[in-house]
Amino acid sequence: MLAVLIGTAVIVGLICYLLYFRLEGMPSYWDGMVPLIMDALVVAVFLGVMAGS
């Protein structure tokens, strides 16, 4: 499950960063924030799993 979560975060991050360079203004800002938010969620899940162990 954690490997799938990391893989999804990587793919979404790559797609967002490729789109980032094609967008202008605020849409590029929000598109650049998506991978950062997704990575924060992945870290939160990892911390939750580690705390539960």
Backbone as numpy.savetxt, mean C-alpha at the origin, in Angstrom:
# Nx Ny Nz CAx CAy CAz Cx Cy Cz
-1.56 -16.27 4.26 -2.38 -15.07 4.26 -1.51 -13.81 4.26
-0.46 -13.82 5.08 0.41 -12.64 5.14 1.16 -12.44 3.83
1.55 -13.54 3.18 2.25 -13.43 1.90 1.34 -12.84 0.83
0.09 -13.24 0.84 -0.89 -12.68 -0.11 -1.11 -11.20 0.16
-1.15 -10.83 1.41 -1.33 -9.44 1.79 -0.14 -8.59 1.33
1.05 -9.10 1.50 2.24 -8.37 1.05 2.26 -8.28 -0.47
1.95 -9.37 -1.15 1.91 -9.36 -2.61 0.91 -8.37 -3.16
-0.25 -8.31 -2.54 -1.28 -7.35 -2.96 -0.80 -5.92 -2.75
-0.17 -5.66 -1.63 0.33 -4.32 -1.35 1.41 -3.92 -2.36
2.25 -4.87 -2.74 3.31 -4.57 -3.72 2.70 -4.26 -5.08
1.76 -5.05 -5.52 1.14 -4.84 -6.83 0.38 -3.52 -6.86
-0.40 -3.25 -5.83 -1.14 -1.98 -5.77 -0.16 -0.80 -5.74
0.92 -0.94 -4.99 1.91 0.12 -4.92 2.56 0.39 -6.26
2.92 -0.66 -6.98 3.54 -0.48 -8.28 2.59 0.19 -9.27
1.34 -0.24 -9.27 0.34 0.36 -10.16 0.14 1.83 -9.83
0.01 2.14 -8.55 -0.21 3.52 -8.15 0.98 4.42 -8.50
2.18 3.92 -8.28 3.35 4.74 -8.59 3.54 4.93 -10.08
3.14 3.96 -10.90 3.18 4.17 -12.34 2.15 5.21 -12.78
0.97 5.16 -12.19 -0.07 6.13 -12.51 0.28 7.52 -11.99
1.04 7.58 -10.90 1.40 8.84 -10.27 2.07 9.80 -11.26
2.92 9.27 -12.10 3.66 10.13 -13.03 2.81 10.60 -14.20
1.64 10.02 -14.39 0.75 10.44 -15.48 -0.31 11.43 -15.01
-0.47 11.56 -13.72 -1.49 12.45 -13.17 -0.87 13.79 -12.80
-1.71 14.79 -12.68 -1.23 16.12 -12.27 -2.08 16.64 -11.12
-1.49 17.49 -10.32 -2.22 18.16 -9.24 -2.58 17.21 -8.10
-3.73 17.48 -7.52 -4.18 16.71 -6.36 -4.41 15.23 -6.64
-4.90 14.84 -7.84 -5.04 13.39 -8.07 -3.71 12.64 -7.95
-2.61 13.26 -8.35 -1.32 12.57 -8.20 -0.94 12.45 -6.73
-1.29 13.45 -5.94 -1.01 13.39 -4.50 -1.76 12.24 -3.85
-3.06 12.14 -4.12 -3.86 11.08 -3.52 -3.44 9.71 -4.04
-3.08 9.64 -5.31 -2.62 8.37 -5.86 -1.31 7.94 -5.21
-0.45 8.89 -4.90 0.80 8.57 -4.21 0.60 8.17 -2.76
-0.51 8.59 -2.17 -0.79 8.24 -0.78 -1.33 6.83 -0.61
-1.95 6.27 -1.64 -2.56 4.94 -1.54 -1.54 3.88 -1.11
-0.36 3.78 -1.75 0.59 2.76 -1.29 1.07 2.97 0.15
1.21 4.21 0.55 1.64 4.48 1.93 0.59 4.02 2.94
-0.66 4.28 2.64 -1.75 3.85 3.52 -1.85 2.33 3.54
-1.71 1.72 2.35 -1.79 0.27 2.26 -0.65 -0.39 3.05
0.55 0.17 2.94 1.68 -0.38 3.70 1.46 -0.23 5.20
0.87 0.87 5.63 0.57 1.05 7.05 -0.42 -0.01 7.53
-1.39 -0.34 6.70 -2.36 -1.38 7.06 -1.69 -2.75 7.15
-0.77 -3.03 6.23 -0.04 -4.30 6.26 0.78 -4.40 7.54
1.44 -3.33 7.90 2.23 -3.32 9.14 1.33 -3.53 10.35
0.16 -2.90 10.34 -0.79 -3.08 11.46 -1.23 -4.53 11.58
-1.46 -5.19 10.45 -1.84 -6.60 10.48 -0.70 -7.44 11.03
0.52 -7.15 10.56 1.69 -7.90 11.08 1.82 -7.71 12.58
1.68 -6.50 13.05 1.78 -6.26 14.49 0.68 -6.99 15.25
-0.52 -7.03 14.69 -1.61 -7.76 15.32 -1.33 -9.25 15.40
-0.76 -9.80 14.31 -0.42 -11.22 14.31 0.69 -11.51 15.32
1.69 -10.65 15.36 2.78 -10.86 16.32 2.31 -10.71 17.76
1.40 -9.78 18.01 0.89 -9.61 19.37 0.03 -10.80 19.80
-0.64 -11.41 18.84 -1.48 -12.56 19.16 -0.72 -13.84 19.34
0.53 -13.86 18.94 1.31 -15.09 19.05 1.88 -15.28 20.44
